[in-house]
Amino acid sequence: DLDVSTPVKALLVLTPVAVSDAVSPLVDAMRALARARGSERRIDDLLGLAPAVADPAPETVRDTAAGADAALDARPSAAAYGRGDVQLRDVSASWTGERTDLAPTDLAVEPGTSIAVTGANGSGKSTLLAVLARHLDPTSGSYRLDGTDALDLPLAEARSHVAVVDDETHVLATSLRNNLTLARPDATDDAVDDALAAAGLGDLRRELPDGLDTLLGAGGRGLSGGERARLGIARAHLSERPLVLLDEPVAHLDPPTARAVVEDLTSLTSRTGTRSGARTIIMVTHRDDGADLFDRVVEVRRPPSATMAPTAVTQPDDRTHGTGRLFRQGR
């Protein structure tokens, strides 16, 4: 038998453990490297995509830090804000160019009108909002915003008409004031308070011990789902933009809260005194909560086959006091 001293025996036992401890981080590092390379490929793919929108502006200020700061700080003059009049004629759209994500659509929305847009998943509701917000160029048809071809306007000017509220309002880890004024940096505290009241957050504002200086988000006061939705609506109100587009803002709320949020939302159409007067509201939803509060409810339907010719169909809705708008759909 090999006579091995106790220290050597201990070394033989502990060496595999030490080697394992040394190698394990290398395994994690290799996995991280593989993920990083995968992320690099996806970023390269994104950078190689053609822009979803074309900016007709002849000059842009993107080359210098000063130019970028100026672009962020710039706010359109009052004359740049229209009335929120929307006219779509035979508008279709595609995200990839390989399939039609929005069938040819006609839509006319008068200023100060509230519209609920419904439809099955994949019918093109969110794509419609992307076209209206100038986040996606239509592949056919015409889009007029306040009487002007929206595609002829510089992107910054076209988007200055529009406020967008997503289904998940992002809450910044900063004060309540800063969470609102990112939509309008020059807003006064009185204007912020008015926006909070318009969105149904007046009671919350009065309950906060530090008022507008109360910290929200990570390390601060948390907000419920309904409060987050209302925060997004308050930002839209403070922005004073005449056209407000909302993509499923009450999707994750219980029915009573969803209806209460929609009530505050639709009340914005009757509020005046801002640069644009009353707002035009277009909200995508798959729920019936508060649908009766809108002036009109219209439905988007995806054609069963992209090769089928679209036909014009009127979708009335007896839950509203208006008639349904005209959509062109495949049959």
C-alpha positions as CSV (number, residue, x, y, z in Angstrom):
1,D,0.0,0.0,0.0
2,L,1.1,3.6,-0.8
3,D,2.0,5.4,2.4
4,V,0.4,8.8,2.0
5,S,0.5,11.4,4.7
6,T,-2.6,13.0,6.1
7,P,-1.9,16.4,4.4
8,V,-1.5,14.8,1.0
9,K,-4.8,12.9,1.6
10,A,-6.5,16.1,2.4
11,L,-5.0,17.7,-0.8
12,L,-6.3,14.8,-2.9
13,V,-9.7,15.2,-1.5
14,L,-9.9,19.0,-1.7
15,T,-8.2,19.5,-5.1
16,P,-11.3,18.3,-7.2
17,V,-13.4,20.7,-5.2
18,A,-11.1,23.6,-5.8
19,V,-10.9,22.8,-9.5
20,S,-14.7,22.7,-9.6
21,D,-14.9,26.1,-8.0
22,A,-12.4,27.4,-10.4
23,V,-14.1,26.0,-13.5
24,S,-17.7,26.8,-12.6
25,P,-17.4,30.5,-13.3
26,L,-15.9,29.6,-16.7
27,V,-19.1,27.7,-17.5
28,D,-21.2,30.7,-16.5
29,A,-18.9,33.0,-18.5
30,M,-19.3,30.8,-21.6
31,R,-23.1,30.8,-21.3
32,A,-23.0,34.6,-20.9
33,L,-20.8,34.9,-23.9
34,A,-23.3,32.8,-26.0
35,R,-26.2,35.0,-24.8
36,A,-24.2,38.1,-25.7
37,R,-23.4,36.8,-29.1
38,G,-27.1,36.0,-29.6
39,S,-28.0,39.5,-28.5
40,E,-25.4,41.0,-30.9
41,R,-27.0,39.1,-33.8
42,R,-30.5,40.3,-32.9
43,I,-29.2,43.9,-32.6
44,D,-27.5,43.6,-36.0
45,D,-30.8,42.3,-37.4
46,L,-32.7,45.2,-35.9
47,L,-30.2,47.7,-37.2
48,G,-30.4,46.2,-40.7
49,L,-34.2,46.6,-40.9
50,A,-35.6,49.2,-43.1
51,P,-37.2,52.0,-41.0
52,A,-40.9,51.5,-40.3
53,V,-41.4,55.2,-41.2
54,A,-39.8,57.6,-43.6
55,D,-39.2,61.1,-42.4
56,P,-39.8,63.6,-45.2
57,A,-38.0,66.4,-43.3
58,P,-35.0,67.5,-45.5
59,E,-32.8,68.1,-42.5
60,T,-32.5,66.5,-39.1
61,V,-30.4,67.4,-36.0
62,R,-29.0,64.1,-35.0
63,D,-25.2,64.4,-35.5
64,T,-24.2,66.3,-32.4
65,A,-25.0,66.1,-28.7
66,A,-26.2,69.7,-28.8
67,G,-28.5,68.9,-31.7
68,A,-29.9,65.9,-29.9
69,D,-30.5,68.0,-26.8
70,A,-32.2,70.6,-28.8
71,A,-34.4,68.0,-30.4
72,L,-35.4,66.7,-27.0
73,D,-36.1,70.1,-25.6
74,A,-38.0,71.5,-28.6
75,R,-41.7,71.7,-28.2
76,P,-44.0,72.7,-31.0
77,S,-45.6,76.1,-30.9
78,A,-49.3,76.4,-30.4
79,A,-49.8,76.8,-34.1
80,A,-48.4,73.3,-34.6
81,Y,-51.3,71.8,-32.7
82,G,-54.4,70.9,-34.8
83,R,-57.9,69.8,-33.8
84,G,-57.4,66.1,-33.8
85,D,-59.2,65.5,-37.1
86,V,-58.4,62.1,-38.6
87,Q,-59.2,60.8,-42.1
88,L,-58.1,57.4,-43.4
89,R,-58.9,56.2,-46.9
90,D,-58.1,52.7,-48.1
91,V,-55.2,52.5,-45.6
92,S,-53.4,49.2,-45.3
93,A,-50.2,48.4,-43.5
94,S,-47.6,45.7,-42.9
95,W,-44.8,45.4,-40.4
96,T,-42.7,43.0,-42.5
97,G,-43.8,43.6,-46.0
98,E,-44.5,39.9,-46.3
99,R,-48.1,40.0,-45.1
100,T,-50.9,42.5,-44.6
101,D,-51.3,43.3,-40.9
102,L,-54.0,45.9,-41.4
103,A,-56.6,45.3,-44.2
104,P,-57.6,48.4,-46.3
105,T,-59.5,50.6,-43.9
106,D,-61.6,53.7,-44.1
107,L,-62.0,55.8,-40.9
108,A,-63.2,59.3,-40.3
109,V,-63.0,60.8,-36.8
110,E,-64.1,64.3,-36.1
111,P,-62.4,66.5,-33.5
112,G,-63.5,65.9,-30.0
113,T,-64.9,62.4,-30.7
114,S,-64.2,59.3,-28.7
115,I,-63.8,56.0,-30.6
116,A,-63.4,52.5,-29.2
117,V,-61.7,50.1,-31.6
118,T,-62.4,46.4,-31.1
119,G,-61.6,43.2,-33.0
120,A,-60.1,39.8,-32.6
121,N,-56.4,39.2,-31.8
122,G,-54.3,39.8,-35.0
123,S,-57.0,41.8,-36.7
124,G,-54.8,44.9,-36.9
125,K,-56.0,47.1,-34.0
126,S,-52.6,47.9,-32.7
127,T,-51.3,48.3,-36.3
128,L,-54.0,50.9,-36.9
129,L,-52.8,52.8,-33.9
130,A,-49.2,52.6,-35.1
131,V,-50.2,54.1,-38.4
132,L,-52.1,56.9,-36.7
133,A,-49.2,57.6,-34.4
134,R,-46.8,57.7,-37.3
135,H,-44.8,54.8,-36.0
136,L,-45.6,52.8,-39.2
137,D,-46.0,54.0,-42.8
138,P,-49.1,52.7,-44.5
139,T,-48.5,50.5,-47.6
140,S,-51.5,51.9,-49.4
141,G,-54.1,54.6,-49.1
142,S,-54.1,58.1,-47.6
143,Y,-53.9,59.3,-44.0
144,R,-54.8,63.0,-43.4
145,L,-54.3,64.6,-40.1
146,D,-56.1,67.9,-39.6
147,G,-56.6,68.1,-43.3
148,T,-52.9,67.6,-44.2
149,D,-51.3,64.4,-45.6
150,A,-49.6,63.0,-42.6
151,L,-46.9,61.4,-44.7
152,D,-45.9,64.8,-46.0
153,L,-45.3,66.2,-42.5
154,P,-41.9,65.9,-40.8
155,L,-42.2,63.1,-38.2
156,A,-41.6,65.4,-35.3
157,E,-44.4,67.7,-36.5
158,A,-46.8,64.8,-37.2
159,R,-46.1,63.2,-33.9
160,S,-46.5,66.5,-32.0
161,H,-50.3,66.1,-32.6
162,V,-50.4,62.7,-30.9
163,A,-50.2,61.4,-27.4
164,V,-49.8,57.6,-27.0
165,V,-50.8,55.6,-23.9
166,D,-49.7,51.9,-23.9
167,D,-51.2,49.0,-21.9
168,E,-48.4,49.3,-19.4
169,T,-47.6,52.8,-18.3
170,H,-44.0,53.1,-17.3
171,V,-43.4,54.7,-13.9
172,L,-40.1,56.4,-13.5
173,A,-38.1,56.2,-10.2
174,T,-38.5,59.9,-9.6
175,S,-41.0,62.4,-8.3
176,L,-44.7,62.4,-9.2
177,R,-44.0,65.8,-10.8
178,N,-41.2,64.5,-13.0
179,N,-43.3,61.5,-14.0
180,L,-45.9,64.0,-15.5
181,T,-43.7,66.8,-16.8
182,L,-41.7,64.4,-19.1
183,A,-44.8,64.9,-21.3
184,R,-44.5,68.7,-21.1
185,P,-41.3,70.0,-19.4
186,D,-42.5,73.6,-19.1
187,A,-45.8,72.7,-17.3
188,T,-46.5,74.5,-14.1
189,D,-47.6,72.8,-10.9
190,D,-51.1,74.0,-11.4
191,A,-51.2,72.4,-14.9
192,V,-49.9,69.1,-13.3
193,D,-52.6,69.2,-10.7
194,D,-55.2,69.8,-13.4
195,A,-53.9,66.8,-15.3
196,L,-54.0,64.6,-12.2
197,A,-57.6,65.7,-11.5
198,A,-58.7,65.1,-15.1
199,A,-57.3,61.6,-14.9
200,G,-59.0,60.8,-11.6
201,L,-55.8,61.1,-9.4
202,G,-56.8,64.2,-7.5
203,D,-57.5,62.2,-4.3
204,L,-54.1,60.5,-4.6
205,R,-52.4,63.8,-5.0
206,R,-54.0,65.2,-1.8
207,E,-53.1,62.0,0.2
208,L,-49.4,62.1,-0.7
209,P,-47.4,63.5,2.2
210,D,-44.8,65.2,-0.1
211,G,-47.3,66.1,-2.8
212,L,-45.8,66.4,-6.2
213,D,-42.4,65.7,-4.7
214,T,-43.4,62.2,-3.6
215,L,-41.1,59.6,-5.1
216,L,-42.6,56.9,-7.2
217,G,-41.3,53.6,-8.6
218,A,-38.3,51.7,-7.2
219,G,-37.6,53.0,-3.7
220,G,-40.7,55.1,-3.7
221,R,-44.5,54.8,-3.5
222,G,-45.9,52.0,-5.5
223,L,-49.0,52.5,-7.8
224,S,-51.8,50.1,-8.4
225,G,-52.8,49.0,-11.9
226,G,-55.6,51.5,-12.0
227,E,-53.3,54.3,-10.8
228,R,-50.7,53.5,-13.4
229,A,-53.3,53.6,-16.2
230,R,-54.5,57.0,-14.9
231,L,-51.0,58.2,-14.7
232,G,-50.6,57.5,-18.5
233,I,-53.9,59.4,-19.1
234,A,-52.7,62.3,-17.0
235,R,-49.5,62.5,-19.1
236,A,-51.6,62.6,-22.2
237,H,-53.8,65.4,-20.8
238,L,-50.8,67.4,-19.7
239,S,-49.2,67.1,-23.2
240,E,-52.0,69.1,-24.6
241,R,-51.9,67.1,-27.8
242,P,-55.2,66.9,-29.6
243,L,-55.2,63.2,-30.6
244,V,-54.9,60.6,-27.8
245,L,-54.3,57.0,-28.9
246,L,-54.6,54.3,-26.3
247,D,-53.7,50.6,-26.7
248,E,-55.5,48.4,-24.2
249,P,-55.0,50.7,-21.2
250,V,-57.5,48.8,-19.0
251,A,-56.6,45.3,-20.2
252,H,-55.3,44.2,-16.8
253,L,-57.8,45.9,-14.5
254,D,-60.9,44.5,-12.9
255,P,-64.2,45.6,-14.5
256,P,-65.3,48.3,-12.0
257,T,-61.8,49.9,-12.1
258,A,-61.6,49.6,-15.9
259,R,-65.0,51.4,-16.3
260,A,-63.9,54.1,-13.9
261,V,-60.7,54.7,-15.8
262,V,-62.7,54.9,-19.1
263,E,-65.1,57.4,-17.6
264,D,-62.2,59.7,-16.8
265,L,-60.7,59.1,-20.2
266,T,-63.8,59.9,-22.2
267,S,-64.3,63.1,-20.2
268,L,-61.2,64.5,-21.8
269,T,-63.1,65.0,-25.0
270,S,-65.2,67.7,-23.4
271,R,-62.4,69.5,-21.6
272,T,-61.3,72.8,-23.3
273,G,-58.9,75.5,-22.4
274,T,-55.8,73.8,-23.7
275,R,-53.9,74.6,-26.9
276,S,-56.0,72.1,-28.8
277,G,-59.3,72.4,-27.1
278,A,-61.2,69.1,-26.6
279,R,-59.4,65.9,-27.4
280,T,-60.0,63.2,-29.9
281,I,-59.8,59.8,-28.2
282,I,-59.2,56.5,-30.1
283,M,-58.8,53.5,-27.8
284,V,-58.1,49.9,-28.7
285,T,-59.8,47.4,-26.5
286,H,-61.0,43.8,-26.4
287,R,-63.3,44.4,-23.4
288,D,-66.8,45.8,-23.2
289,D,-66.2,47.7,-19.9
290,G,-67.2,51.3,-20.6
291,A,-67.8,50.8,-24.3
292,D,-71.1,52.5,-24.0
293,L,-69.3,55.7,-22.9
294,F,-67.7,56.2,-26.3
295,D,-69.3,58.1,-29.1
296,R,-68.7,55.1,-31.5
297,V,-67.5,51.6,-31.3
298,V,-65.9,50.2,-34.5
299,E,-64.6,46.8,-35.3
300,V,-61.5,45.8,-37.2
301,R,-61.6,42.4,-38.9
302,R,-58.7,40.7,-40.5
303,P,-59.5,39.2,-44.0
304,P,-59.4,35.4,-43.9
305,S,-57.0,35.4,-46.9
306,A,-54.6,38.1,-47.9
307,T,-55.3,37.3,-51.5
308,M,-59.0,38.0,-51.2
309,A,-60.3,41.3,-52.4
310,P,-61.6,43.5,-49.6
311,T,-65.2,44.6,-49.5
312,A,-66.7,47.6,-47.7
313,V,-68.7,46.8,-44.6
314,T,-70.4,49.2,-42.2
315,Q,-70.3,48.1,-38.5
316,P,-73.0,49.8,-36.5
317,D,-73.1,49.3,-32.8
318,D,-76.3,49.9,-30.9
319,R,-74.4,50.4,-27.6
320,T,-73.4,53.9,-28.7
321,H,-75.3,56.9,-29.8
322,G,-73.4,57.2,-33.0
323,T,-73.2,55.0,-36.1
324,G,-70.3,52.7,-36.8
325,R,-67.5,53.9,-39.0
326,L,-66.7,52.3,-42.4
327,F,-64.1,49.6,-42.5
328,R,-63.0,47.8,-45.6
329,Q,-62.6,44.1,-44.9
330,G,-61.9,40.9,-46.6
331,R,-64.8,38.4,-47.0
